[in-house]
Amino acid sequence: MSCGHAHETDCSEVLDHLYEYLDDEMSADACTKFKEHFEECHPCLEKYGLEQAVKKLVKRCCGSDDVPSDLRSKVMMRIELIRSGESVPEAGAFTEAPTAT
């Protein structure tokens, strides 16, 4: 996505790190760069607003459910693999193996 204008911080960089921004996992300097980008780039601001709304909706609808610790571990492991650029196992890898009867 790009608005077609040159920015100090490229649209692709902003979108690649949008969830880090939404989750407040960035340095203050990086947050400032992103805020400046959103002020001048309407498409990225719209994408930010949409992702922020989805995050709030998920929190409201699912925020009170307890997550099994093994599921949380598997999801966190998958997130780390994605962030590191490693290949990610297919979704079937997260299902439990059938038990022998």
VEXKE-979436 format. One record per residue: residue number from 1; residue in one letter; x, y, z of N, C-alpha, C in turn. Coordinates in pm, 1 decimal. Layout:
N
@drenti=NUM | voti=a | n_x=X | n_y=Y | n_z=Z | ca_x=X | ca_y=Y | ca_z=Z | c_x=X | c_y=Y | c_z=Z
...
END
This chain:
101
@drenti=1 | voti=m | n_x=85.3 | n_y=-117.1 | n_z=0.0 | ca_x=0.0 | ca_y=0.0 | ca_z=0.0 | c_x=89.3 | c_y=122.6 | c_z=0.0
@drenti=2 | voti=s | n_x=52.7 | n_y=218.5 | n_z=-74.5 | ca_x=123.1 | ca_y=345.3 | ca_z=-76.7 | c_x=27.5 | c_y=451.6 | c_z=-127.6
@drenti=3 | voti=c | n_x=46.9 | n_y=571.7 | n_z=-76.6 | ca_x=-38.9 | ca_y=681.3 | ca_z=-120.4 | c_x=17.0 | c_y=746.7 | c_z=-246.1
@drenti=4 | voti=g | n_x=134.8 | n_y=702.0 | n_z=-288.8 | ca_x=194.9 | ca_y=757.7 | ca_z=-408.7 | c_x=287.1 | c_y=874.7 | c_z=-381.6
@drenti=5 | voti=h | n_x=302.1 | n_y=913.6 | n_z=-257.1 | ca_x=390.2 | ca_y=1024.0 | ca_z=-220.3 | c_x=511.3 | c_y=971.3 | c_z=-144.6
@drenti=6 | voti=a | n_x=621.7 | n_y=1042.4 | n_z=-157.7 | ca_x=742.4 | ca_y=1005.1 | ca_z=-83.2 | c_x=728.6 | c_y=1052.4 | c_z=60.6
@drenti=7 | voti=h | n_x=768.5 | n_y=967.6 | n_z=153.5 | ca_x=764.6 | ca_y=1000.5 | ca_z=295.6 | c_x=900.7 | c_y=970.1 | c_z=356.5
@drenti=8 | voti=e | n_x=929.0 | n_y=1033.3 | n_z=467.1 | ca_x=1053.9 | ca_y=1004.0 | ca_z=536.8 | c_x=1057.6 | c_y=856.9 | c_z=578.6
@drenti=9 | voti=t | n_x=943.9 | n_y=806.0 | n_z=625.8 | ca_x=930.8 | ca_y=665.3 | ca_z=660.1 | c_x=839.5 | c_y=602.1 | c_z=555.7
@drenti=10 | voti=d | n_x=891.5 | n_y=502.2 | n_z=485.8 | ca_x=818.7 | ca_y=439.6 | ca_z=377.3 | c_x=692.8 | c_y=368.5 | c_z=427.1
@drenti=11 | voti=c | n_x=587.7 | n_y=370.3 | n_z=345.9 | ca_x=461.9 | ca_y=304.4 | ca_z=381.1 | c_x=482.6 | c_y=156.9 | c_z=413.8
@drenti=12 | voti=s | n_x=566.8 | n_y=89.3 | n_z=337.1 | ca_x=587.4 | ca_y=-54.0 | ca_z=360.9 | c_x=648.8 | c_y=-78.6 | c_z=497.8
@drenti=13 | voti=e | n_x=737.7 | n_y=7.6 | n_z=542.0 | ca_x=796.8 | ca_y=-6.4 | ca_z=675.9 | c_x=689.6 | c_y=12.2 | c_z=783.1
@drenti=14 | voti=v | n_x=604.8 | n_y=111.2 | n_z=764.3 | ca_x=498.0 | ca_y=137.8 | ca_z=860.6 | c_x=404.0 | c_y=17.5 | c_z=868.8
@drenti=15 | voti=l | n_x=363.4 | n_y=-34.8 | n_z=755.6 | ca_x=269.4 | ca_y=-146.9 | ca_z=755.7 | c_x=334.0 | c_y=-275.9 | c_z=805.9
@drenti=16 | voti=d | n_x=462.8 | n_y=-294.2 | n_z=780.0 | ca_x=532.9 | ca_y=-412.9 | ca_z=829.5 | c_x=542.9 | c_y=-414.5 | c_z=981.6
@drenti=17 | voti=h | n_x=542.0 | n_y=-297.8 | n_z=1042.7 | ca_x=559.7 | ca_y=-288.4 | ca_z=1188.0 | c_x=436.9 | c_y=-230.6 | c_z=1258.6
@drenti=18 | voti=l | n_x=323.8 | n_y=-233.6 | n_z=1189.7 | ca_x=201.0 | ca_y=-174.3 | ca_z=1243.4 | c_x=158.4 | c_y=-238.3 | c_z=1375.7
@drenti=19 | voti=y | n_x=168.8 | n_y=-370.1 | n_z=1385.1 | ca_x=124.4 | ca_y=-436.8 | ca_z=1508.1 | c_x=216.9 | c_y=-405.5 | c_z=1625.2
@drenti=20 | voti=e | n_x=342.9 | n_y=-386.7 | n_z=1597.7 | ca_x=434.1 | ca_y=-344.4 | ca_z=1704.5 | c_x=392.7 | c_y=-206.2 | c_z=1755.3
@drenti=21 | voti=y | n_x=353.4 | n_y=-119.8 | n_z=1663.1 | ca_x=307.2 | ca_y=13.5 | ca_z=1701.9 | c_x=177.6 | c_y=3.3 | c_z=1782.8
@drenti=22 | voti=l | n_x=83.7 | n_y=-75.5 | n_z=1733.2 | ca_x=-44.4 | ca_y=-91.4 | ca_z=1802.4 | c_x=-26.8 | c_y=-150.9 | c_z=1942.4
@drenti=23 | voti=d | n_x=69.4 | n_y=-240.1 | n_z=1957.3 | ca_x=91.7 | ca_y=-308.1 | ca_z=2085.1 | c_x=189.3 | c_y=-233.2 | c_z=2175.2
@drenti=24 | voti=d | n_x=229.4 | n_y=-113.2 | n_z=2132.5 | ca_x=321.5 | ca_y=-29.7 | ca_z=2210.4 | c_x=452.2 | c_y=-104.2 | c_z=2239.0
@drenti=25 | voti=e | n_x=506.1 | n_y=-166.9 | n_z=2135.4 | ca_x=629.7 | ca_y=-243.4 | ca_z=2147.3 | c_x=744.1 | c_y=-175.9 | c_z=2072.0
@drenti=26 | voti=m | n_x=736.0 | n_y=-43.5 | n_z=2055.6 | ca_x=837.3 | ca_y=29.9 | ca_z=1981.2 | c_x=901.2 | c_y=134.5 | c_z=2070.4
@drenti=27 | voti=s | n_x=1018.4 | n_y=177.1 | n_z=2028.4 | ca_x=1085.0 | ca_y=285.8 | ca_z=2099.4 | c_x=1006.9 | c_y=415.7 | c_z=2078.9
@drenti=28 | voti=a | n_x=1031.8 | n_y=510.9 | n_z=2163.9 | ca_x=964.6 | ca_y=641.3 | ca_z=2152.1 | c_x=997.2 | c_y=707.4 | c_z=2018.8
@drenti=29 | voti=d | n_x=1122.0 | n_y=693.7 | n_z=1972.3 | ca_x=1161.6 | ca_y=752.8 | ca_z=1843.7 | c_x=1084.7 | c_y=689.9 | c_z=1727.2
@drenti=30 | voti=a | n_x=1071.8 | n_y=558.1 | n_z=1731.0 | ca_x=998.2 | ca_y=489.5 | ca_z=1624.5 | c_x=851.1 | c_y=529.1 | c_z=1626.6
@drenti=31 | voti=c | n_x=793.2 | n_y=540.9 | n_z=1745.9 | ca_x=652.6 | ca_y=583.5 | ca_z=1757.0 | c_x=633.7 | c_y=722.3 | c_z=1698.5
@drenti=32 | voti=t | n_x=727.6 | n_y=809.3 | n_z=1724.1 | ca_x=720.0 | ca_y=945.5 | ca_z=1670.6 | c_x=723.0 | c_y=942.8 | c_z=1517.9
@drenti=33 | voti=k | n_x=812.1 | n_y=860.7 | n_z=1460.3 | ca_x=818.2 | ca_y=847.6 | ca_z=1313.8 | c_x=685.6 | c_y=799.3 | c_z=1257.8
@drenti=34 | voti=f | n_x=624.4 | n_y=701.2 | n_z=1325.1 | ca_x=498.4 | ca_y=647.5 | ca_z=1277.3 | c_x=387.0 | c_y=751.3 | c_z=1287.5
@drenti=35 | voti=k | n_x=380.9 | n_y=824.2 | n_z=1398.2 | ca_x=278.4 | ca_y=928.4 | ca_z=1414.3 | c_x=291.3 | c_y=1032.9 | c_z=1304.6
@drenti=36 | voti=e | n_x=414.0 | n_y=1073.1 | n_z=1274.9 | ca_x=436.6 | ca_y=1170.7 | ca_z=1168.1 | c_x=390.4 | c_y=1114.6 | c_z=1033.9
@drenti=37 | voti=h | n_x=418.1 | n_y=987.4 | n_z=1011.2 | ca_x=376.1 | ca_y=925.3 | ca_z=885.2 | c_x=224.1 | c_y=924.5 | c_z=874.5
@drenti=38 | voti=f | n_x=155.1 | n_y=886.8 | n_z=982.4 | ca_x=9.1 | ca_y=883.1 | ca_z=979.9 | c_x=-50.3 | c_y=1021.6 | c_z=954.0
@drenti=39 | voti=e | n_x=15.7 | n_y=1126.4 | n_z=1000.4 | ca_x=-33.2 | ca_y=1262.6 | ca_z=978.9 | c_x=-28.9 | c_y=1301.6 | c_z=831.5
@drenti=40 | voti=e | n_x=61.6 | n_y=1241.4 | n_z=755.8 | ca_x=75.1 | ca_y=1280.7 | ca_z=615.7 | c_x=30.4 | c_y=1173.8 | c_z=516.1
@drenti=41 | voti=c | n_x=-7.3 | n_y=1055.9 | n_z=565.1 | ca_x=-42.9 | ca_y=946.3 | ca_z=473.7 | c_x=-179.8 | c_y=889.5 | c_z=511.8
@drenti=42 | voti=h | n_x=-280.9 | n_y=930.6 | n_z=439.0 | ca_x=-418.1 | ca_y=888.8 | ca_z=468.4 | c_x=-440.4 | c_y=737.2 | c_z=454.8
@drenti=43 | voti=p | n_x=-388.2 | n_y=668.9 | n_z=350.5 | ca_x=-409.7 | ca_y=523.7 | ca_z=341.7 | c_x=-352.1 | c_y=447.3 | c_z=461.5
@drenti=44 | voti=c | n_x=-235.0 | n_y=486.4 | n_z=506.9 | ca_x=-175.6 | ca_y=418.7 | ca_z=622.7 | c_x=-254.3 | c_y=450.6 | c_z=750.1
@drenti=45 | voti=l | n_x=-302.8 | n_y=571.9 | n_z=760.6 | ca_x=-384.5 | ca_y=609.5 | ca_z=876.3 | c_x=-513.7 | c_y=527.6 | c_z=877.8
@drenti=46 | voti=e | n_x=-574.1 | n_y=507.8 | n_z=762.2 | ca_x=-695.6 | ca_y=425.5 | ca_z=754.1 | c_x=-666.9 | c_y=281.5 | c_z=796.2
@drenti=47 | voti=k | n_x=-555.3 | n_y=226.7 | n_z=748.5 | ca_x=-517.8 | ca_y=89.0 | ca_z=783.6 | c_x=-493.2 | c_y=79.5 | c_z=934.1
@drenti=48 | voti=y | n_x=-425.8 | n_y=178.5 | n_z=990.9 | ca_x=-401.7 | ca_y=182.7 | ca_z=1135.5 | c_x=-535.0 | c_y=185.0 | c_z=1210.6
@drenti=49 | voti=g | n_x=-626.6 | n_y=270.1 | n_z=1167.5 | ca_x=-757.0 | ca_y=280.5 | ca_z=1233.1 | c_x=-835.3 | c_y=151.0 | c_z=1226.7
@drenti=50 | voti=l | n_x=-830.3 | n_y=84.8 | n_z=1111.9 | ca_x=-899.3 | ca_y=-42.8 | ca_z=1095.8 | c_x=-840.0 | c_y=-148.6 | c_z=1188.9
@drenti=51 | voti=e | n_x=-709.3 | n_y=-160.6 | n_z=1190.1 | ca_x=-644.2 | ca_y=-261.6 | ca_z=1275.1 | c_x=-665.4 | c_y=-230.9 | c_z=1423.7
@drenti=52 | voti=q | n_x=-667.9 | n_y=-105.1 | n_z=1458.5 | ca_x=-693.6 | ca_y=-65.3 | ca_z=1597.1 | c_x=-836.5 | c_y=-103.8 | c_z=1637.6
@drenti=53 | voti=a | n_x=-930.9 | n_y=-82.4 | n_z=1547.8 | ca_x=-1070.4 | ca_y=-118.2 | ca_z=1575.5 | c_x=-1086.3 | c_y=-269.7 | c_z=1590.3
@drenti=54 | voti=v | n_x=-1020.6 | n_y=-346.2 | n_z=1504.3 | ca_x=-1027.1 | ca_y=-492.2 | ca_z=1513.0 | c_x=-967.9 | c_y=-538.9 | c_z=1645.3
@drenti=55 | voti=k | n_x=-856.3 | n_y=-481.3 | n_z=1682.7 | ca_x=-791.9 | ca_y=-519.2 | ca_z=1809.4 | c_x=-885.1 | c_y=-491.1 | c_z=1927.3
@drenti=56 | voti=k | n_x=-950.2 | n_y=-377.0 | n_z=1928.5 | ca_x=-1044.0 | ca_y=-343.3 | ca_z=2036.4 | c_x=-1162.9 | c_y=-438.7 | c_z=2038.2
@drenti=57 | voti=l | n_x=-1213.9 | n_y=-473.3 | n_z=1920.3 | ca_x=-1326.8 | ca_y=-565.3 | ca_z=1910.4 | c_x=-1289.2 | c_y=-703.1 | c_z=1964.2
@drenti=58 | voti=v | n_x=-1173.8 | n_y=-752.1 | n_z=1925.7 | ca_x=-1129.0 | ca_y=-882.9 | ca_z=1973.9 | c_x=-1112.2 | c_y=-879.8 | c_z=2125.4
@drenti=59 | voti=k | n_x=-1054.8 | n_y=-773.7 | n_z=2175.6 | ca_x=-1035.5 | ca_y=-762.9 | ca_z=2320.7 | c_x=-1170.2 | c_y=-761.9 | c_z=2393.1
@drenti=60 | voti=r | n_x=-1265.3 | n_y=-688.0 | n_z=2339.0 | ca_x=-1396.2 | ca_y=-679.0 | ca_z=2401.8 | c_x=-1470.1 | c_y=-812.9 | c_z=2397.1
@drenti=61 | voti=c | n_x=-1460.6 | n_y=-881.9 | n_z=2284.9 | ca_x=-1534.7 | ca_y=-1006.9 | ca_z=2268.0 | c_x=-1465.0 | c_y=-1127.2 | c_z=2330.2
@drenti=62 | voti=c | n_x=-1334.6 | n_y=-1124.5 | n_z=2334.6 | ca_x=-1260.2 | ca_y=-1243.3 | ca_z=2377.6 | c_x=-1167.5 | c_y=-1216.0 | c_z=2495.4
@drenti=63 | voti=g | n_x=-1165.5 | n_y=-1094.4 | n_z=2541.9 | ca_x=-1068.5 | ca_y=-1055.8 | ca_z=2643.9 | c_x=-1084.9 | c_y=-1123.1 | c_z=2777.6
@drenti=64 | voti=s | n_x=-1202.2 | n_y=-1174.8 | n_z=2808.0 | ca_x=-1222.4 | ca_y=-1233.8 | ca_z=2939.9 | c_x=-1206.6 | c_y=-1385.1 | c_z=2939.8
@drenti=65 | voti=d | n_x=-1187.5 | n_y=-1444.5 | n_z=2823.9 | ca_x=-1171.5 | ca_y=-1589.4 | ca_z=2815.9 | c_x=-1031.1 | c_y=-1629.1 | c_z=2860.2
@drenti=66 | voti=d | n_x=-1022.8 | n_y=-1734.9 | n_z=2939.5 | ca_x=-893.4 | ca_y=-1788.8 | ca_z=2977.0 | c_x=-838.9 | c_y=-1869.2 | c_z=2860.2
@drenti=67 | voti=v | n_x=-711.5 | n_y=-1848.8 | n_z=2832.3 | ca_x=-646.8 | ca_y=-1919.5 | ca_z=2723.3 | c_x=-560.2 | c_y=-2029.3 | c_z=2783.8
@drenti=68 | voti=p | n_x=-575.8 | n_y=-2152.9 | n_z=2737.8 | ca_x=-490.4 | ca_y=-2260.1 | ca_z=2789.2 | c_x=-343.1 | c_y=-2226.6 | c_z=2765.3
@drenti=69 | voti=s | n_x=-259.9 | n_y=-2254.6 | n_z=2864.3 | ca_x=-119.1 | ca_y=-2216.0 | ca_z=2854.7 | c_x=-48.3 | c_y=-2282.5 | c_z=2737.1
@drenti=70 | voti=d | n_x=-83.3 | n_y=-2406.9 | n_z=2703.4 | ca_x=-18.0 | ca_y=-2471.8 | ca_z=2590.5 | c_x=-56.2 | c_y=-2405.1 | c_z=2457.6
@drenti=71 | voti=l | n_x=-180.6 | n_y=-2359.8 | n_z=2445.6 | ca_x=-221.9 | ca_y=-2287.9 | ca_z=2324.9 | c_x=-148.3 | c_y=-2155.1 | c_z=2315.1
@drenti=72 | voti=r | n_x=-140.8 | n_y=-2084.9 | n_z=2426.5 | ca_x=-68.6 | ca_y=-1957.0 | ca_z=2427.5 | c_x=76.8 | c_y=-1977.6 | c_z=2385.3
@drenti=73 | voti=s | n_x=141.6 | n_y=-2080.9 | n_z=2435.4 | ca_x=281.3 | ca_y=-2109.4 | ca_z=2400.4 | c_x=295.6 | c_y=-2136.2 | c_z=2251.5
@drenti=74 | voti=k | n_x=203.0 | n_y=-2214.5 | n_z=2195.1 | ca_x=208.6 | ca_y=-2246.1 | ca_z=2052.7 | c_x=189.4 | c_y=-2120.9 | c_z=1967.0
@drenti=75 | voti=v | n_x=94.9 | n_y=-2036.7 | n_z=2006.1 | ca_x=69.5 | ca_y=-1913.5 | ca_z=1930.3 | c_x=190.3 | c_y=-1820.3 | c_z=1938.8
@drenti=76 | voti=m | n_x=246.6 | n_y=-1805.6 | n_z=2057.8 | ca_x=363.4 | ca_y=-1718.3 | ca_z=2074.1 | c_x=482.0 | c_y=-1771.0 | c_z=1993.6
@drenti=77 | voti=m | n_x=499.8 | n_y=-1902.4 | n_z=1990.3 | ca_x=607.8 | ca_y=-1962.0 | ca_z=1912.3 | c_x=587.6 | c_y=-1931.6 | c_z=1763.4
@drenti=78 | voti=r | n_x=464.3 | n_y=-1942.1 | n_z=1717.5 | ca_x=434.5 | ca_y=-1913.7 | ca_z=1576.1 | c_x=460.0 | c_y=-1766.0 | c_z=1543.9
@drenti=79 | voti=i | n_x=422.5 | n_y=-1677.8 | n_z=1633.4 | ca_x=447.2 | ca_y=-1534.4 | ca_z=1613.0 | c_x=597.1 | c_y=-1508.0 | c_z=1602.5
@drenti=80 | voti=e | n_x=674.3 | n_y=-1568.2 | n_z=1690.6 | ca_x=819.4 | ca_y=-1549.1 | ca_z=1687.3 | c_x=879.4 | c_y=-1602.1 | c_z=1557.4
@drenti=81 | voti=l | n_x=830.1 | n_y=-1716.0 | n_z=1508.1 | ca_x=878.2 | ca_y=-1769.1 | ca_z=1381.2 | c_x=849.1 | c_y=-1671.9 | c_z=1267.1
@drenti=82 | voti=i | n_x=729.2 | n_y=-1617.4 | n_z=1266.7 | ca_x=691.2 | ca_y=-1522.4 | ca_z=1161.9 | c_x=778.3 | c_y=-1398.2 | c_z=1169.0
@drenti=83 | voti=r | n_x=798.3 | n_y=-1346.4 | n_z=1289.7 | ca_x=880.6 | ca_y=-1225.5 | ca_z=1306.1 | c_x=1024.4 | c_y=-1249.4 | c_z=1263.0
@drenti=84 | voti=s | n_x=1076.1 | n_y=-1369.2 | n_z=1287.3 | ca_x=1215.4 | ca_y=-1397.7 | ca_z=1252.8 | c_x=1232.0 | c_y=-1431.7 | c_z=1104.4
@drenti=85 | voti=g | n_x=1120.8 | n_y=-1449.8 | n_z=1033.6 | ca_x=1126.9 | ca_y=-1479.3 | ca_z=890.7 | c_x=1144.4 | c_y=-1625.9 | c_z=860.0
@drenti=86 | voti=e | n_x=1137.7 | n_y=-1711.5 | n_z=961.4 | ca_x=1150.9 | ca_y=-1855.3 | ca_z=939.0 | c_x=1022.1 | c_y=-1910.4 | c_z=879.5
@drenti=87 | voti=s | n_x=1033.6 | n_y=-2029.0 | n_z=820.1 | ca_x=913.1 | ca_y=-2090.9 | ca_z=766.3 | c_x=823.5 | c_y=-2131.3 | c_z=882.3
@drenti=88 | voti=v | n_x=695.1 | n_y=-2119.8 | n_z=858.8 | ca_x=596.5 | ca_y=-2145.2 | ca_z=963.0 | c_x=524.2 | c_y=-2274.1 | c_z=930.9
@drenti=89 | voti=p | n_x=511.6 | n_y=-2364.7 | n_z=1028.9 | ca_x=438.0 | ca_y=-2488.5 | ca_z=1002.8 | c_x=293.4 | c_y=-2458.3 | c_z=966.0
@drenti=90 | voti=e | n_x=232.3 | n_y=-2548.0 | n_z=891.5 | ca_x=92.5 | ca_y=-2528.9 | ca_z=853.9 | c_x=5.0 | c_y=-2531.1 | c_z=977.2
@drenti=91 | voti=a | n_x=-114.0 | n_y=-2477.3 | n_z=964.7 | ca_x=-205.9 | ca_y=-2466.7 | ca_z=1078.7 | c_x=-233.4 | c_y=-2601.7 | c_z=1142.6
@drenti=92 | voti=g | n_x=-230.0 | n_y=-2709.3 | n_z=1067.1 | ca_x=-254.5 | ca_y=-2842.8 | ca_z=1120.6 | c_x=-153.9 | c_y=-2882.0 | c_z=1227.5
@drenti=93 | voti=a | n_x=-38.0 | n_y=-2817.7 | n_z=1228.6 | ca_x=64.8 | ca_y=-2850.3 | ca_z=1326.5 | c_x=23.0 | c_y=-2808.0 | c_z=1466.4
@drenti=94 | voti=f | n_x=-80.4 | n_y=-2725.6 | n_z=1477.5 | ca_x=-124.5 | ca_y=-2677.1 | ca_z=1607.1 | c_x=-238.8 | c_y=-2758.7 | c_z=1664.0
@drenti=95 | voti=t | n_x=-284.3 | n_y=-2854.4 | n_z=1589.3 | ca_x=-391.0 | ca_y=-2938.7 | ca_z=1642.0 | c_x=-328.8 | c_y=-3051.6 | c_z=1720.7
@drenti=96 | voti=e | n_x=-401.4 | n_y=-3099.5 | n_z=1816.3 | ca_x=-349.3 | ca_y=-3205.4 | ca_z=1900.7 | c_x=-346.2 | c_y=-3335.4 | c_z=1822.5
@drenti=97 | voti=a | n_x=-244.1 | n_y=-3415.1 | n_z=1850.4 | ca_x=-234.7 | ca_y=-3546.3 | ca_z=1786.9 | c_x=-341.2 | c_y=-3636.9 | c_z=1847.2
@drenti=98 | voti=p | n_x=-399.0 | n_y=-3723.5 | n_z=1767.2 | ca_x=-501.2 | ca_y=-3814.6 | ca_z=1822.6 | c_x=-438.7 | c_y=-3906.9 | c_z=1925.7
@drenti=99 | voti=t | n_x=-514.4 | n_y=-3937.8 | n_z=2027.8 | ca_x=-464.5 | ca_y=-4025.9 | ca_z=2131.0 | c_x=-496.8 | c_y=-4169.4 | c_z=2092.9
@drenti=100 | voti=a | n_x=-408.5 | n_y=-4258.8 | n_z=2132.2 | ca_x=-428.4 | ca_y=-4401.1 | ca_z=2100.8 | c_x=-538.0 | c_y=-4456.2 | c_z=2192.1
@drenti=101 | voti=t | n_x=-624.1 | n_y=-4536.5 | n_z=2135.6 | ca_x=-730.3 | ca_y=-4597.7 | ca_z=2216.5 | c_x=-713.7 | c_y=-4745.6 | c_z=2225.9
END
